[in-house]
Amino acid sequence: MTKGRFGILAAALVFVATQAHAFFGNDEYDISGFCEVSADRETIIYIDDAMMVEGSTAWAERIDAKLLSSLMPSERVTLLRLSPEQGRVSEIWAGCWPAYSQEQQEKLEAETYLLQKHPLKVLETQQQVFRQGFGNGLSQIYTAAMRPAGASPSTVVPKQIIRALAADEGRFGRRAANLRVIIYSDMVENSEYGFAPDSDSAAASAEIAKQLGLNLQHAMVYAFGFGDTGNSSGLSLENTRAFWAAFTDGAKGHLVALGSELTAPATLPVAIHSYDVEASVQDRTVIGRMHLAANADGELQDSYITFGSAVSSLISGELLCQADGTCVLDAVTATGTLTTTPEEHIALRGTIDVLTGNIGFEGEELVDGQPAVFPLSAKRIVR
């Protein structure tokens, strides 16, 4: 096994040697303290062990590249082995990304350390410890589950991804941070709960999630690996995506993407805000919640708006703030929320704490002839 061929999996081989230094009390190799700092987001990664094929490790490189460029300071990453044949999940590794916020960096720069190395000078080493631990976990799943190259995957055994996620639901309920979920799998469901590529099963998948009582806590789900095995060969990506979109919606989550490639943003959000929102729809007031995450350029990612417990949509667009404190939100929903239109425009203006404006679909009218545009206000939730 060479590093050139296996990348992060090969890098994991030096993990044991690196950890040996920690036994001598060198804080340079101890990253546990970063998990004691609250973070705005947490990432959960599921690796389908039925996807493991000897010599095929590009999936690990894709995760590594996306993950390390988008992690927030102290963001917790949990790596899990998904075993769909048994319908279970096993935790393999967990760690928190060694990095500091701008405010923390400025404070550390003003401090002096006499008996140990300055925290900012050992950060690169600590990040390498994180990478090696994560790579070691990926390697553990790969080596334990891989089948010989050229061996065809079984199409007879059940694939119970839903059962596995349901068994792991407690992981979502314990989290206070915003959740991002990455799943490497062909996402073929072949169980008592349905057959994912079957168009008839998609309509029932949302109800299945509700019957199971699943609550993904508005997690942003990115699934990739469709087509990587013979199980998904010749099957409909569109139907598979429809099945899981309906399922995650029923489980109070958001399927952001499902396909052959991992399309999670490679940039990290620099601002995350949650708002209580209130819309005036004809003679009634509708309340909800809006979650905005923006990168350094103000582009929204992993953002959503929800009204009540049944209506929710991803939103895309920009949140831009000027030096004088004026902020403008210009966004579009992925689906209708207050109307039956395919999308709605959100235009808000104010400060980062209070935004007011409208939501709706300009040019459309309600059944009573009134414009399908409604006043909307948003007040930031301060914790």
Helices and strands as residue ranges (DSSP letters): H 3-6, H 8-11, G 12-14, H 15-20, G 21-24, G 27-29, G 32-36, E 41-48, G 49-51, H 58-70, E 76-83, E 88-96, H 102-109, G 119-121, H 123-145, H 161-167, H 170-173, E 178-184, E 190-191, E 194-195, H 199-211, E 220-224, G 230-232, H 237-250, E 254-259, E 271-281, E 284-294, E 303-307, E 311-321, E 327-333, E 345-350, E 354-365, E 371-380
